[in-house]
């Protein structure tokens, strides 16, 4: 079942800043935040998320990796294992 909720623009902007990657859905984001809140290490997970989001270099690397994946430049798990000799 899908439900629509209403949030104001400021709340949406805050949620956008908490996304791990630009295509993360609000449903995924809210579930991740809710699970983090329920777990004992929730605070640590949120801190780690904020550290990642505050690192321009890390965010740039994530964006580049997503672009590589979407353009088919990535390697398959089979190729990666072969390179590692596994």
Backbone bond lengths (Angstrom), bond angles and torsions (degrees), N, CA, C in turn:
res aa  C-N    CA-C-N  psi(-1)  N-CA   C-N-CA  omega(-1)  CA-C   N-CA-C  phi
1 X - - - 1.446 - - 1.524 108.85 -
2 X 1.288 116.85 133.13 1.451 122.78 179.48 1.524 108.29 -106.63
3 X 1.333 115.59 136.29 1.457 121.30 -179.78 1.516 109.08 -125.31
4 X 1.306 116.74 142.79 1.455 121.98 176.63 1.514 108.69 -98.71
5 X 1.340 116.20 135.96 1.460 120.33 175.25 1.521 108.13 -122.64
6 X 1.318 115.86 156.05 1.452 120.30 178.39 1.520 109.05 -109.80
7 X 1.323 115.51 132.50 1.455 121.54 175.34 1.525 107.71 -133.79
8 X 1.322 115.82 153.10 1.465 116.84 178.65 1.527 109.76 -81.39
9 X 1.302 115.65 168.75 1.468 122.16 -174.05 1.527 111.90 -61.19
10 X 1.334 117.64 -37.00 1.471 120.42 179.64 1.517 111.24 -65.13
11 X 1.323 117.09 -39.35 1.461 120.65 177.66 1.522 110.37 -65.86
12 X 1.320 116.90 -41.06 1.463 121.29 177.64 1.526 110.29 -60.94
13 X 1.319 117.38 -42.77 1.467 120.87 178.50 1.522 111.15 -62.01
14 X 1.336 116.95 -40.43 1.471 120.33 177.39 1.527 110.73 -63.93
15 X 1.332 116.34 -42.94 1.461 119.91 179.00 1.526 110.90 -64.06
16 X 1.322 116.87 -40.12 1.465 120.30 178.63 1.524 111.15 -59.16
17 X 1.322 117.44 -37.75 1.464 121.50 -179.91 1.527 112.21 -70.00
18 X 1.325 117.50 -21.67 1.464 121.52 -178.77 1.525 113.21 -90.60
19 X 1.316 117.28 -6.10 1.463 120.12 179.48 1.522 109.76 -65.44
20 X 1.329 116.03 139.73 1.456 120.85 177.93 1.517 109.97 -75.99
21 X 1.314 117.17 -38.62 1.454 122.00 177.66 1.523 107.72 -140.63
22 X 1.319 116.79 157.07 1.464 120.22 -169.67 1.523 114.24 -63.10
23 X 1.315 118.18 -23.71 1.464 119.99 -179.37 1.528 113.26 -95.55
24 X 1.324 117.29 3.77 1.465 119.82 177.15 1.531 107.82 -63.13
25 X 1.321 116.59 128.72 1.464 119.79 -178.94 1.529 109.40 -76.96
26 X 1.323 115.00 160.43 1.456 118.87 176.80 1.527 110.37 -63.87
27 X 1.327 117.08 -33.72 1.457 120.24 177.48 1.533 109.98 -62.29
28 X 1.333 116.93 -46.91 1.468 120.69 178.48 1.531 110.81 -61.69
29 X 1.324 115.67 -43.95 1.460 120.58 -179.55 1.524 111.21 -61.89
30 X 1.320 116.80 -48.27 1.464 120.22 -178.51 1.523 112.05 -65.68
31 X 1.342 117.22 -37.59 1.467 119.74 176.74 1.524 110.57 -64.82
32 X 1.346 116.72 -41.14 1.462 120.75 179.48 1.524 110.36 -63.54
33 X 1.325 116.46 -43.88 1.462 120.09 179.22 1.527 111.66 -65.69
34 X 1.334 116.68 -40.53 1.466 120.21 179.65 1.534 110.85 -65.82
35 X 1.339 117.01 -42.97 1.459 120.40 178.06 1.516 110.91 -64.09
36 X 1.319 117.05 -39.94 1.461 120.78 179.14 1.522 110.03 -63.92
37 X 1.310 115.92 -37.99 1.463 120.24 179.33 1.532 111.31 -66.43
38 X 1.322 116.83 -36.54 1.457 121.50 -178.56 1.525 112.66 -74.15
39 X 1.319 116.59 -30.81 1.461 119.38 -176.25 1.521 110.74 -82.25
40 X 1.303 115.20 158.08 1.461 120.66 178.62 1.519 111.93 -66.93
41 X 1.319 116.69 -29.18 1.451 120.16 -178.79 1.518 111.39 -95.81
42 X 1.302 117.61 17.10 1.454 121.39 -177.44 1.508 113.06 -56.84
43 X 1.312 116.68 -41.31 1.458 120.05 179.43 1.516 110.48 -62.96
44 X 1.334 115.91 -42.94 1.458 120.01 179.13 1.527 111.08 -62.28
45 X 1.324 117.27 -41.44 1.457 120.96 179.54 1.520 111.13 -64.02
46 X 1.321 117.06 -40.93 1.456 120.24 178.19 1.528 111.23 -65.85
47 X 1.325 116.31 -40.04 1.467 120.08 177.74 1.519 109.98 -62.91
48 X 1.344 116.66 -43.72 1.465 119.90 177.85 1.525 111.05 -61.04
49 X 1.323 116.72 -41.75 1.464 121.00 178.53 1.523 110.47 -61.78
50 X 1.319 116.33 -44.98 1.456 119.80 179.48 1.526 111.84 -65.38
51 X 1.333 117.18 -35.93 1.462 120.32 177.12 1.524 110.67 -63.70
52 X 1.315 116.06 -42.16 1.467 120.29 178.18 1.518 110.12 -63.89
53 X 1.335 116.03 -46.29 1.464 120.26 -178.18 1.524 112.31 -64.97
54 X 1.319 117.10 -27.52 1.466 119.72 -177.30 1.529 112.46 -87.47
55 X 1.330 117.11 -1.76 1.460 120.23 179.57 1.529 109.68 -100.75
56 X 1.331 116.92 105.29 1.472 118.89 179.77 1.530 112.13 -58.91
57 X 1.321 116.69 -37.30 1.466 120.29 -179.51 1.527 111.07 -63.75
58 X 1.331 116.63 -46.61 1.463 120.45 179.94 1.521 110.88 -63.68
59 X 1.336 117.13 -43.56 1.461 120.50 -179.97 1.524 110.68 -64.26
60 X 1.337 117.29 -37.64 1.459 120.88 177.69 1.531 110.09 -64.99
61 X 1.339 116.61 -42.04 1.466 120.34 178.84 1.524 111.50 -64.45
62 X 1.324 116.87 -39.71 1.464 120.60 178.01 1.529 109.77 -64.36
63 X 1.327 117.07 -45.17 1.467 120.83 179.47 1.522 111.08 -61.76
64 X 1.330 117.20 -41.60 1.464 120.76 178.17 1.527 111.14 -64.42
65 X 1.332 116.72 -40.60 1.460 120.41 179.15 1.529 111.07 -64.32
66 X 1.318 116.86 -40.46 1.464 120.68 178.28 1.525 110.17 -64.44
67 X 1.335 116.41 -43.33 1.468 120.20 177.94 1.528 110.76 -61.82
68 X 1.337 117.19 -43.26 1.468 120.87 177.71 1.522 110.88 -60.01
69 X 1.319 116.03 -45.20 1.465 120.63 -179.66 1.520 110.65 -62.02
70 X 1.335 116.04 -47.58 1.461 120.24 -177.45 1.526 112.53 -66.67
71 X 1.324 117.46 -26.97 1.462 120.13 179.41 1.528 112.56 -92.43
72 X 1.334 116.38 3.48 1.461 120.73 176.79 1.518 114.38 80.87
73 X 1.329 118.14 14.15 1.453 121.65 -179.25 1.528 112.55 -82.14
74 X 1.318 117.60 -11.84 1.454 121.09 -177.60 1.518 112.51 -72.69
75 X 1.323 115.28 171.94 1.458 121.52 178.26 1.522 108.82 -105.64
76 X 1.316 115.29 150.13 1.457 118.95 175.80 1.528 108.40 -77.62
77 X 1.306 115.45 162.37 1.459 120.26 177.42 1.524 110.21 -60.87
78 X 1.307 116.29 -36.93 1.464 121.15 178.40 1.528 110.78 -61.63
79 X 1.354 116.83 -45.09 1.457 120.78 178.41 1.531 110.84 -63.55
80 X 1.318 116.32 -42.52 1.452 121.68 -178.96 1.531 110.68 -62.94
81 X 1.321 116.61 -44.75 1.473 120.35 178.32 1.514 111.66 -63.05
82 X 1.334 116.57 -38.77 1.450 120.58 178.76 1.515 110.81 -61.66
83 X 1.327 116.83 -43.31 1.467 121.41 178.44 1.519 111.71 -62.61
84 X 1.324 116.48 -35.31 1.461 120.57 -179.61 1.530 112.25 -82.52
85 X 1.314 115.91 -10.49 1.465 120.03 -178.30 1.509 113.19 75.93
86 X 1.303 115.75 24.76 1.470 120.01 -179.16 1.511 112.23 -94.58
